Amino acid sequence: MKTLGRHLVAEFYDCDAKKLDDVEAIQRAMKAAVVEVKATVVGELYYHYEPHGVTGTILIAESHVSVHTWPESGYAAVDIFTCGGLDPRPGFRSLMRDLGAGSCRVQELLRGLEDDVDQAHPISPEEVIIVSRVAPLMTAD
């Protein structure tokens, strides 16, 4: 498969609850992750929920980085999608460290080109197979 991009979908557990409820901390962590990936920021938006929780999205020229937090559960949902040959893993490690995650689960999706799809033999719903690489539960060590 010709890969257009790499998409990391992660769940961070046992995070620092104070950081997860602090818009500025999320903003700093996300910007640091973008620097680690060597991506180009195009725009960004952050929102603080009441009574707690933050959502942040950074649009990068190479795709996006997003974080959604649940401080009351010590949980963050993290999404880093890069294309153009950029490796999202340094950004993932940076976010894990900066949000104080004790452990995480991550899936890597390799995004491809439509030309790789066999148009003559469309896939029926019964034939759909989800393909991803899933890392075992990791610790912040």
Secondary structure, 3 states (H helix, E strand, C coil): CCEEEEEEEEEEECCCHHHHCCHHHHHHHHHHHHHHHCCCEEEEEEEECCCCCEEEEEEECCEEEEEEEEHHHCEEEEEEEEECCCCCHHHHHHHHHHCCCCEEEEEEEEEECHHHCCCCCCCCHHHCCCCCEEEEEEECC
